[in-house]
């Protein structure tokens, strides 16, 4: 990757952080023109589109990043989240499984994969992933405990589920979880 492309990425990222979407898009598109095979540029364009609520355009950019680099961890996670939020649960689970494979240490990938499994009512598949998410987040993931409670309730272990919900209420009283 050339220094010119890196400079455009840096300028685009800075503009994106300052909520200057048009300026960021200009820099990212210039980088994409100079480096069309760079998956990071496609991912950043996807992030920009997602921030503008352009879901279809974001999805297309993430898919392009993945086509260029099938194990692109950030694009897989972002696409999986989009699929999950748009109720495309089957595809979300498949995408998020790949995200977990790309980075087994990502608490977010484990959490969202567990959430996809819960929506499919695959509680036994979900439980180890949410437990791993809680562990990887150093127990700073109240939503993980809430999801674990939901899983345990779905498995019929209401006592353990109640314990998880009470833990959220006690340890994280101000969290929306």
N, C-alpha and C positions, 0 to 999 in steps of 0.2 A: 504494500500500500504506500502510495507516494505521500510526501510531506504536504503537498497541496490538498490531497483528499483528507488527510488528518486535520488540516487547518479548517477545512469546510465543515467537517464533523464537529470540531470544537466550537466553531462559531454557531453552528446550528443548535448544538446542545445548550450553549449559553443563552441563545435567543429563546429556546424552548423553556428554559428555567425562568426566564423573565416574562413568560406569557406573550411572546411576540411570535405567534404561529406563522404568519406569512413570511417573516424574515427567516425563521428556522426552516420552513419548507424550501425556500430559495437555496439555502446552503446545503441542505440534505439532497435536494434534487441535483445540484451541481456535483456533489460528491458521487451520487449514483450514476451520473452521466460519465464521470471519469473512471469509476470503478463499478461497473454494472454487475460484477460477480461477487461483490462484497455483501455478505448477509447482514453485517452489523448496520449498514446504511439502510437496508430494507426494514430491519427491526426498528430502527430509530424513526423512520417514516411511519411505521405502524404505530409507534408510541405517540407520535404527533397526531395522527388521525384519531387514535383512541381518545386522546385528550380533547379533541374537538367533537367528540361523539359521532364520528364518522365510522361506525362499526364495520360496515362492509369494506370500506377502503382499508381500515386497519387489518381486518381479517386477510385481505388480499396481500398486504405487505408482509404480514407474519408468515403466510403460506409461501411467499416468494423467498423469504429468508430461510425457511425450512427446506425449500427445494434446493437452495444453494448450499445449505449446510444442515443435513438431516438431524444432527444432534445439537442444534443451536438451542441451548438451554433456555435463554430468555424468550426467544420467539415461541418455543413450545409451551412454556408456562403462560405467556400472554395469550396465545391462541386458545389454549385449554380453558383459561378463565373466561374468555369471550364466549366460547362454546357453552360453558357451564351456565353463564348468565343468560344466554339466549335459549336455554332449555334444550340444547342439543347434547344431551347427557351421554349418549353412547359414544359419539365422537370425542366429547370432552374427556371421557375416561381413557380412551385410546391415546389421545394426545398427551394427557397428563401422565400416563404410564411411561411414555417416552421421555417426558420431562424429568421424572424421577430417575430413569435410567441415565439420563444425561448428567444429573447431579444428585446423587443419593443423599447429599448433605443439605438439600434445600428443604427447609421446613415448609415453605409455601407450596412447593410441588406436592409434598406428602399431604398437606392439609387439603388442598383443592382436589387431589385424587380421592381422598377419603370422602369429601363432600360429594363428588360425582358418584362414588359407590353407594353412599347413603341414598341419593336420589333414585338409584336403581334398586334400592332395598337389599344391597349386597353387604350386609352388616359385618359378616365375618371377614370380608375382604377389606372393609373400611377401617376396622379397629386397629390393626397394626400400623397403618399409615397415620392415623390421627395420633396414636401414642408416640410414634417416631417424630411427628411434627412438634408435639409438646416437648419431647426430650430435646430436639435440636434447637428449639426456641428458648432453651434454658427456663422452661416453665413460665414464659412471659406471653402466652397465647391463650387468653381467656376463651376465645372462640373455639379453641381446640378442646378445652374441657366441656364447653357447651355441646360441641359436636359429639364428643365421647359420650356424654350423657344421653344424647339422642340415639346413638348407636346401641348403648347398653339397654335403653328402654325398648328399642326395636328388637333386641335379642331376648327381651322378657326379664332382664335383670333390673327390676325397678329399684331395689335397694341401692345398688351400685350407681344407677343413673341418678337417683336422688342425691347421693353423695357428691357426684360431679357438679350437679346444678347448685347445690349448697356451697361447694367450694368456690364457684364463680361468684355467687352472691357475697360470700364472706371476704374472699381475697381481692376481688375486683369490683367493689360496690358501685363505682362510677363508670364502669365499662358497659357499653350497650349490649354486650354478650348476654 
